[in-house]
Amino acid sequence: PPSALDLLQEYYAHDMWQLLVCCVLMSRVSSWNTKHNTISKFFEFYPTPSALLDAEPKDVLQVIHPLGLFPTRMKSLIAVTQRFLEMERFEVGLSKDLKIYGIGEFGYQSFLIFCKGEVRLTPKDRALKSFVDWQRKNAKKANSNEEE
């Protein structure tokens, strides 16, 4: 269920590729509105991995311009997208065989939490930690309601 925390990852958790792209795009940007508006616009233009790969890089850069760090973000977007399309069963991780350029601990933990439902970990990121705590609390409530 969506939380009161209104994390951007919640909007894209239904799609592994979109979630990881969201993490790439939101990295090092403090303004929630800038992130939300730019990421929403990005997915309006490029809703699928193929749509992104078929796009002209200059057009993509124009969409993500408000976020800055263009060469790094673009390289990360392409790396995530190519890996997503190449893998028969998509996985991401921090080990050498599963590492994707531009996906660090935050992106990996977001993937585990929002795509895999993993709430046993303790994220370093404050927002992810708050979400995991919220999920655990709601799981306890649901379990106690079932027992009644």
C-alpha positions in Angstrom: 0.0 0.0 0.0 1.1 3.6 -0.6 2.5 5.2 2.5 2.0 8.7 3.8 5.8 9.2 3.1 5.0 9.8 -0.6 8.3 8.4 -1.8 8.9 8.6 -5.6 9.8 4.9 -5.6 6.2 4.1 -4.6 5.0 5.5 -7.9 7.3 3.2 -10.0 7.5 0.0 -7.8 5.2 -1.8 -10.2 8.0 -1.8 -12.9 11.6 -2.8 -12.1 13.0 -0.8 -15.0 11.1 2.3 -14.1 12.0 2.1 -10.4 15.7 1.9 -11.2 15.5 4.7 -13.7 13.7 6.7 -11.1 16.6 6.1 -8.7 19.1 7.2 -11.3 17.2 10.4 -12.0 16.5 11.3 -8.4 20.1 10.9 -7.3 21.7 14.1 -6.0 18.6 16.2 -6.5 17.2 17.7 -3.3 13.9 19.3 -4.6 11.0 16.8 -4.5 9.1 18.9 -7.0 12.0 19.0 -9.5 12.5 15.2 -9.2 8.8 14.4 -9.4 8.0 16.7 -12.4 11.1 15.7 -14.3 10.7 11.9 -13.7 7.0 12.1 -14.6 7.8 13.9 -17.8 10.6 11.4 -18.6 8.2 8.5 -18.4 5.6 10.4 -20.5 8.2 10.5 -23.3 10.0 7.2 -22.5 7.6 4.7 -20.9 9.5 1.6 -21.9 13.2 0.6 -22.2 12.8 0.4 -26.0 11.4 3.9 -26.2 14.4 5.2 -24.4 16.9 3.3 -26.5 15.2 4.5 -29.7 15.3 8.1 -28.6 17.8 10.7 -29.7 20.2 11.4 -26.8 19.7 15.2 -27.2 16.0 14.8 -26.7 16.5 12.8 -23.5 19.0 15.3 -22.2 16.5 18.1 -22.8 13.9 16.2 -20.7 16.3 15.5 -17.8 18.0 18.9 -18.0 16.5 20.2 -14.7 18.3 17.4 -12.8 21.9 18.2 -13.9 24.8 15.7 -14.1 23.8 14.9 -17.7 26.7 12.7 -19.0 26.6 10.5 -15.9 22.8 10.2 -15.8 22.7 9.4 -19.5 25.3 6.7 -19.1 23.4 5.3 -16.2 20.1 5.3 -18.0 21.6 3.5 -20.9 23.4 0.9 -18.7 20.2 0.1 -16.7 18.1 -0.1 -19.9 20.5 -2.3 -21.8 21.0 -4.7 -18.8 17.2 -4.8 -18.3 16.7 -5.9 -21.9 19.6 -8.3 -22.0 18.8 -10.3 -18.9 16.4 -13.2 -19.1 15.5 -12.8 -15.4 16.4 -9.2 -14.4 18.4 -8.8 -11.2 20.6 -6.1 -9.8 23.1 -6.1 -7.0 26.4 -4.7 -5.8 28.5 -7.7 -6.6 30.6 -7.5 -9.8 28.3 -9.8 -11.8 25.1 -7.9 -11.0 26.4 -4.4 -10.7 25.0 -1.9 -13.1 26.7 1.5 -13.7 24.9 4.2 -11.8 23.1 1.9 -9.4 24.7 2.0 -5.9 23.5 1.1 -2.5 20.4 3.4 -2.6 19.2 2.1 -6.0 19.9 -1.5 -5.0 18.1 -1.2 -1.6 15.2 0.6 -3.4 15.0 -2.3 -5.8 15.0 -4.8 -2.9 12.4 -2.9 -0.9 10.0 -1.8 -3.6 10.3 -4.6 -6.2 11.1 -7.6 -4.1 9.2 -6.6 -0.9 12.3 -7.0 1.2 11.8 -5.3 4.6 14.3 -7.2 6.7 17.2 -4.9 5.8 18.2 -1.7 7.5 18.8 0.9 4.9 21.3 3.8 5.6 19.1 6.2 3.6 16.7 8.0 6.0 13.7 7.9 3.6 14.2 4.2 2.8 14.5 3.4 6.5 11.3 5.3 7.3 9.5 3.3 4.6 10.8 0.0 5.8 9.7 0.9 9.4 6.3 1.8 8.0 6.0 -1.5 6.2 7.0 -3.5 9.2 4.5 -1.6 11.4 1.7 -2.2 8.9 2.6 -5.9 8.6 2.3 -6.2 12.3 -1.1 -4.5 12.3 -2.3 -6.8 9.5 -1.1 -9.9 11.3 -2.8 -8.9 14.6 -6.0 -8.1 12.7 -5.9 -11.6 11.1 -5.5 -13.3 14.4 -8.6 -11.6 15.9 
